[in-house]
Amino acid sequence: MEEEKSLSSLSDSDEVEESQIDPEEAKDKVIGEPEVPTLQPRKRYSSFISQPNHPEVPELVHQKSDIKMSKKGVNVFVRFRPDNATEQKLGVQCVDYHPDQKKVSVSCDGISHGFNFRRIFPPESSQEQIFLSCALPLVESILEGYNCAILAYGQTGAGKTYSLLGPGYDHPERVGKCDQELRGVAPRLLQSIFHQIYSTVSGEAVYKVYTSYIQIYNEKIFDLLNPAKEKLKVYQDTDKGLWITDATKVPSKNVKEVNQILELGTKYRVTAATNSNAESSRSHALLILTITKHLINTGTYRASQVYMVDLCGSERISKTGVVEERLKEAQNINKSLLSLGNVINALAEKRKHIPYRDSKMTRLLQNSFGGNSLTSLLLCCSSNSTNALETISTLRFGDRANMVHNRPVINQRESADDLRRLLTESNVKLINQQKVIRYQNERIIEMETIIRELFSMMGSSQVKAVQRKIQIPLAPMSRNPFDKLGVNTFVCIFSFLHPADVLSMVGVCKSFRQRLKCENLWRYFLIELKQGRMGFKFIPVETWDINFDKVESYWEIFKDKFIKSLAKGMPEDPESASRGIHLFHNMR
Ligand SMILES: Nc1ncnc2c1ncn2[C@@H]1O[C@H](COP(=O)(O)OP(=O)(O)OP(=O)(O)O)[C@@H](O)[C@H]1O
């Protein structure tokens, strides 16, 4: 199995050779294989998804959430579970739900306590509703490279494991075996993440997913995937962020593999029977997903960590009736939850010192509360009067968590190899462009020579005929026929080139740009643009019915954009260039 490394510490050498893995074949792989799979999105998965009832991803097809997660704040949700048999006998309902699903009031000893949260779920709410609100809106951010945390908090027996994982997740042999509609937030989130990964357009990104599963028991961190590893340590630095040394990270390709990891871990998670819960979790469990995304086109690596946290329940020792070993556990559980409460209070009050180091749990959740993470906190409560005090205490905790501000950022870094590759590609492009420019320049010189020869062969009567036709007075002293006609050789060449070529050459070739100082050339070019004749190399003069009176207004529109940097000198004879072009078209 691969050892834990911080996400951001993944160096290029950590990335194994990329291979395309067929998700079908991936299903049969066993956990703990040494190779790190790369999850290449497949186009065919996209088409699966567009078929509404395809068996591969049936329940994901129409999933939508009406919740918009706050990135800065902790998003607090509340779920009330149905009464159990004892509660039904001993108590009554003490909760009033407001129809807006955001307000709730709890009655205790004749006093009503009101609270506001992002959404409140009454006992009849389904597992799917919880997932759609608390977790689905995070999926996009997770795959963008944000850290996310989903935490279940509440009194013992209030439904944290049920909501986060599902019924049966306290028993290794029942992990992942519950009915589909009873699956909790975490398995649904995993499915959604893998679904998104495989349905991204192939070739854009390559993903890798690793899973870790740890527990905090009696203030020590244990690796649930390798119980021989005890007392794991938490480290933090500005570069690598927060990481747990030595925690096993298992490369995972699909939900089935993560379920196998959960199954393995659940064997070692400490649970015990208490008066409040026949299968009470005695440790805080953290399922940690590490997702790396390599964006091929930009050579960027993004990495996110997803914390799915099933906290132990707060409990009144007198009520739960625990003794000896269980009592020590209960004291430790309460102590760490108290530390969490203190951290939340300090953050809510914007104190300078936040006591993250008071317990292992608060240290590990440093990103989730007040740090680099998007956080969804699910408060699990009973709505029965026998638990009213605990419910109020849970809701007060959530009330303070509402005031906590986080600072999530996309975890991103560039890969040196990819940057080198992109640089080489740009250099090759540049060399090719330079070749094209050289070729074009050679052609221009060649054409200039031909045109000069052509003009020198023209007798003075021919030149006069041309002059009469276009009504340009001859400059009597000029020796060069070009000058006589008021035509610049380069202007002539310009009229032979495709305007798009001209523009691209101007963009890349300094000497070309310098020769194109004459404003009239630009006028000509703009007229061509305006008249939509960019597609023709030679423009028949018959169709060339430009109203020269309007040239000024075209010119005004584009002058600033095109000319400012290019045409510093004003033409000596503003008419000459356009006349020259006109002449050339007439001659052809
Ligand atoms: N929404 C619900 N609908 C039906 N049954 C529920 C619901 N929530 C919890 N339960 C049941 O209540 C019992 C206690 O739930 P669970 O073990 O999830 O509590 P917990 O908060 O994780 O407790 P602990 O902190 O002691 O581990 C379980 O039998 C569970 O199946």
The ligand as an SDF file (V2000), in Angstrom:
LIG
                    3D

 31 33  0  0  0  0  0  0  0  0999 V2000
  -33.1370    9.3890    9.8640 N   0  0  0  0  0  0  0  0  0  0  0  0
  -33.2250    8.1790   10.4210 C   0  0  0  0  0  0  0  0  0  0  0  0
  -34.1990    7.3440   10.0300 N   0  0  0  0  0  0  0  0  0  0  0  0
  -34.3030    6.1130   10.5780 C   0  0  0  0  0  0  0  0  0  0  0  0
  -33.4670    5.6410   11.5250 N   0  0  0  0  0  0  0  0  0  0  0  0
  -32.4770    6.4290   11.9580 C   0  0  0  0  0  0  0  0  0  0  0  0
  -32.3060    7.7350   11.4230 C   0  0  0  0  0  0  0  0  0  0  0  0
  -31.2520    8.2870   12.0240 N   0  0  0  0  0  0  0  0  0  0  0  0
  -30.7720    7.3690   12.8810 C   0  0  0  0  0  0  0  0  0  0  0  0
  -31.5140    6.2490   12.8570 N   0  0  0  0  0  0  0  0  0  0  0  0
  -31.3020    5.0650   13.6860 C   0  0  0  0  0  0  0  0  0  0  0  0
  -30.9540    5.5290   14.9750 O   0  0  0  0  0  0  0  0  0  0  0  0
  -29.9310    4.7070   15.5540 C   0  0  0  0  0  0  0  0  0  0  0  0
  -28.7260    5.5570   15.9380 C   0  0  0  0  0  0  0  0  0  0  0  0
  -28.1880    6.0980   14.7680 O   0  0  0  0  0  0  0  0  0  0  0  0
  -26.6360    6.3010   14.5390 P   0  0  0  0  0  0  0  0  0  0  0  0
  -25.8700    5.1000   14.9650 O   0  0  0  0  0  0  0  0  0  0  0  0
  -26.4750    6.7830   13.1850 O   0  0  0  0  0  0  0  0  0  0  0  0
  -26.3760    7.4460   15.5960 O   0  0  0  0  0  0  0  0  0  0  0  0
  -25.0210    8.1970   15.8940 P   0  0  0  0  0  0  0  0  0  0  0  0
  -25.3780    9.6290   15.9980 O   0  0  0  0  0  0  0  0  0  0  0  0
  -24.0070    7.8370   14.9050 O   0  0  0  0  0  0  0  0  0  0  0  0
  -24.6710    7.6530   17.3300 O   0  0  0  0  0  0  0  0  0  0  0  0
  -23.2370    7.5270   18.0630 P   0  0  0  0  0  0  0  0  0  0  0  0
  -22.7230    8.8770   18.2430 O   0  0  0  0  0  0  0  0  0  0  0  0
  -23.5720    6.8780   19.3700 O   0  0  0  0  0  0  0  0  0  0  0  0
  -22.4110    6.6720   17.1870 O   0  0  0  0  0  0  0  0  0  0  0  0
  -29.5880    3.6590   14.5170 C   0  0  0  0  0  0  0  0  0  0  0  0
  -30.3000    2.4860   14.7930 O   0  0  0  0  0  0  0  0  0  0  0  0
  -30.0950    4.2530   13.2190 C   0  0  0  0  0  0  0  0  0  0  0  0
  -30.4530    3.2700   12.2880 O   0  0  0  0  0  0  0  0  0  0  0  0
  1  2  1  0
  2  3  1  0
  2  7  2  0
  3  4  2  0
  4  5  1  0
  5  6  2  0
  6  7  1  0
  6 10  1  0
  7  8  1  0
  8  9  2  0
  9 10  1  0
 10 11  1  0
 11 12  1  0
 11 30  1  0
 12 13  1  0
 13 14  1  0
 13 28  1  0
 14 15  1  0
 15 16  1  0
 16 17  2  0
 16 18  1  0
 16 19  1  0
 19 20  1  0
 20 21  2  0
 20 22  1  0
 20 23  1  0
 23 24  1  0
 24 25  2  0
 24 26  1  0
 24 27  1  0
 28 29  1  0
 28 30  1  0
 30 31  1  0
M  END
$$$$
